[in-house]
Amino acid sequence: MHAITIPSAGGPEVLTWAEVPDPQPGAGEVLIRTVASAVNRADLLQRQGHYNPPPGASPYPGLEVSGVDTATGAAVCALLGGGGYAELVAVPAEHTLPIPAGLTVEEAAALPEVACTVWSNIGADLAGKTLLVHGGGSGIGTFAIQFAVALGATVITTARRAKHEALRELGAHHTIDYTEQDFVAEVHKIGKADVILDIVGARYLARNIDALATNGRLAIIGMQGGAKAELDLRALLAKRGSISATALRARGHDEKAAIVRGVRDDVWPLVESGAIRPVIDRRIPMRDAAEAHRVVEVSDHVGKVLLTID
Ligand SMILES: NC(=O)c1ccc[n+]([C@@H]2O[C@H](COP(=O)([O-])OP(=O)(O)OC[C@H]3O[C@@H](n4cnc5c(N)ncnc54)[C@H](OP(=O)(O)O)[C@@H]3O)[C@@H](O)[C@H]2O)c1
């Protein structure tokens, strides 16, 4: 088969479409012939040499895939520890999902990573709550907005102004341009956030606590603004607040299987009803993954960039 390889860490130009051995599915695994994969920000870090695959995972990038199970002919999509940028992918059957009714196989590649990440971090108990989503224009953000709105939450999101119209179309009730506005002050004008889904990390830690409601919860999933910060615990205590921080890729087999089951139960019906749709910024042939990484690196996209195989 062919896969996108990373012969040495570096810029997008290092990504190389090369012939490599076919993966051999182990016990409990299925072999998927890829129709599409999608770019995640983590893939850029892996390419730069800052985010190695977990033990046992494929060395090729790609955290999600859609395609056809070579044994049964069934169309599926899957959450991966790596290896999605390839013509064939071996993955535990328990980490696969059916293609939701109403979506093409290709479109379904936009969902596994964002659905599993968002569901496992903010849960589905959001009715009547206020959710602050940082980076609403990201793959994660565009999914989180739709998911929370579908569940009956009020959604506030931060993004550069050029993306606001698209995010309002997805259902966001309030949009904040974090480059010009103080998001804490803006959130306080609206109310307070019961849940915050954060991708910035250190730079926003204290301000996120400031924006949090009493009994609120901050779920940190990204460190685009650094990893080390100081926090005045009195602010957290006073609010009886909690902070969680997780990375999906490093979770074990069983935890991922449980998350995939949760997504099937809680998210797939919302996709099949049309309440959530995959937000696809553009499609780029997988062999041109370097071009896809350049697009994601400058962050002009809204939603997901798909990598397709003819
Ligand atoms: N922990 C996990 O398990 C897990 C899983 C998946 C993803 N993630 C993380 O989630 C984040 C999103 O991933 P993705 O693949 O969806 O990324 P993506 O599509 O590449 O989007 C990145 C986004 O970051 C936004 N951004 C940068 N600085 C910001 C700031 N100060 N305030 C608000 N937004 C800001 C950009 O928005 P603008 O263009 O508006 O600036 C852009 O939309 C990444 O940090 C990724 O590492 C974590």
The ligand as an SDF file (V2000), in Angstrom:
LIG
                    3D

 48 52  0  0  0  0  0  0  0  0999 V2000
   -6.6650   16.2830   24.1680 N   0  0  0  0  0  0  0  0  0  0  0  0
   -7.2220   15.6570   23.1490 C   0  0  0  0  0  0  0  0  0  0  0  0
   -7.5760   14.4910   23.2550 O   0  0  0  0  0  0  0  0  0  0  0  0
   -7.3990   16.3780   21.8500 C   0  0  0  0  0  0  0  0  0  0  0  0
   -8.0010   15.7420   20.7510 C   0  0  0  0  0  0  0  0  0  0  0  0
   -8.1900   16.4760   19.5740 C   0  0  0  0  0  0  0  0  0  0  0  0
   -7.7850   17.8050   19.5190 C   0  0  0  0  0  0  0  0  0  0  0  0
   -7.1770   18.3690   20.5960 N   0  0  0  0  0  0  0  0  0  0  0  0
   -6.7270   19.7720   20.5740 C   0  0  0  0  0  0  0  0  0  0  0  0
   -7.8220   20.5780   20.2320 O   0  0  0  0  0  0  0  0  0  0  0  0
   -7.3720   21.7150   19.5110 C   0  0  0  0  0  0  0  0  0  0  0  0
   -8.1320   21.8060   18.2270 C   0  0  0  0  0  0  0  0  0  0  0  0
   -7.7480   20.7310   17.3920 O   0  0  0  0  0  0  0  0  0  0  0  0
   -8.1820   20.7380   15.8610 P   0  0  0  0  0  0  0  0  0  0  0  0
   -7.4780   19.6200   15.1940 O   0  0  0  0  0  0  0  0  0  0  0  0
   -9.6470   20.8370   15.7610 O   0  0  0  0  0  0  0  0  0  0  0  0
   -7.4910   22.1280   15.4300 O   0  0  0  0  0  0  0  0  0  0  0  0
   -7.5750   23.0970   14.2000 P   0  0  0  0  0  0  0  0  0  0  0  0
   -8.7420   22.7660   13.3240 O   0  0  0  0  0  0  0  0  0  0  0  0
   -6.2340   23.1590   13.6070 O   0  0  0  0  0  0  0  0  0  0  0  0
   -7.8840   24.5100   14.8740 O   0  0  0  0  0  0  0  0  0  0  0  0
   -7.0110   25.1920   15.7160 C   0  0  0  0  0  0  0  0  0  0  0  0
   -7.7770   26.4410   16.1800 C   0  0  0  0  0  0  0  0  0  0  0  0
   -7.1000   27.0930   17.2240 O   0  0  0  0  0  0  0  0  0  0  0  0
   -7.6750   28.3750   17.2690 C   0  0  0  0  0  0  0  0  0  0  0  0
   -6.9450   29.2460   18.1960 N   0  0  0  0  0  0  0  0  0  0  0  0
   -5.6180   29.4520   18.2700 C   0  0  0  0  0  0  0  0  0  0  0  0
   -5.3460   30.2970   19.2800 N   0  0  0  0  0  0  0  0  0  0  0  0
   -6.5360   30.6020   19.8690 C   0  0  0  0  0  0  0  0  0  0  0  0
   -6.9270   31.4350   20.9770 C   0  0  0  0  0  0  0  0  0  0  0  0
   -6.0170   32.1160   21.6760 N   0  0  0  0  0  0  0  0  0  0  0  0
   -8.2200   31.5010   21.2920 N   0  0  0  0  0  0  0  0  0  0  0  0
   -9.1450   30.8180   20.5940 C   0  0  0  0  0  0  0  0  0  0  0  0
   -8.8400   30.0380   19.5400 N   0  0  0  0  0  0  0  0  0  0  0  0
   -7.5510   29.9400   19.1770 C   0  0  0  0  0  0  0  0  0  0  0  0
   -7.6930   28.8000   15.8220 C   0  0  0  0  0  0  0  0  0  0  0  0
   -8.7280   29.7100   15.6770 O   0  0  0  0  0  0  0  0  0  0  0  0
   -8.6150   31.1470   14.9470 P   0  0  0  0  0  0  0  0  0  0  0  0
   -8.3150   30.8950   13.5040 O   0  0  0  0  0  0  0  0  0  0  0  0
   -9.9520   31.7370   15.1690 O   0  0  0  0  0  0  0  0  0  0  0  0
   -7.4780   31.8580   15.6180 O   0  0  0  0  0  0  0  0  0  0  0  0
   -8.0410   27.4710   15.1190 C   0  0  0  0  0  0  0  0  0  0  0  0
   -9.4210   27.4180   14.7800 O   0  0  0  0  0  0  0  0  0  0  0  0
   -5.8550   21.5430   19.3400 C   0  0  0  0  0  0  0  0  0  0  0  0
   -5.2010   22.2600   20.3360 O   0  0  0  0  0  0  0  0  0  0  0  0
   -5.6680   20.0510   19.5330 C   0  0  0  0  0  0  0  0  0  0  0  0
   -4.3710   19.7340   19.9830 O   0  0  0  0  0  0  0  0  0  0  0  0
   -6.9870   17.6870   21.7420 C   0  0  0  0  0  0  0  0  0  0  0  0
  1  2  1  0
  2  3  2  0
  2  4  1  0
  4  5  1  0
  4 48  2  0
  5  6  2  0
  6  7  1  0
  7  8  2  0
  8  9  1  0
  8 48  1  0
  9 10  1  0
  9 46  1  0
 10 11  1  0
 11 12  1  0
 11 44  1  0
 12 13  1  0
 13 14  1  0
 14 15  2  0
 14 16  1  0
 14 17  1  0
 17 18  1  0
 18 19  2  0
 18 20  1  0
 18 21  1  0
 21 22  1  0
 22 23  1  0
 23 24  1  0
 23 42  1  0
 24 25  1  0
 25 26  1  0
 25 36  1  0
 26 27  1  0
 26 35  1  0
 27 28  2  0
 28 29  1  0
 29 30  1  0
 29 35  2  0
 30 31  1  0
 30 32  2  0
 32 33  1  0
 33 34  2  0
 34 35  1  0
 36 37  1  0
 36 42  1  0
 37 38  1  0
 38 39  2  0
 38 40  1  0
 38 41  1  0
 42 43  1  0
 44 45  1  0
 44 46  1  0
 46 47  1  0
M  CHG  2   8   1  16  -1
M  END
$$$$
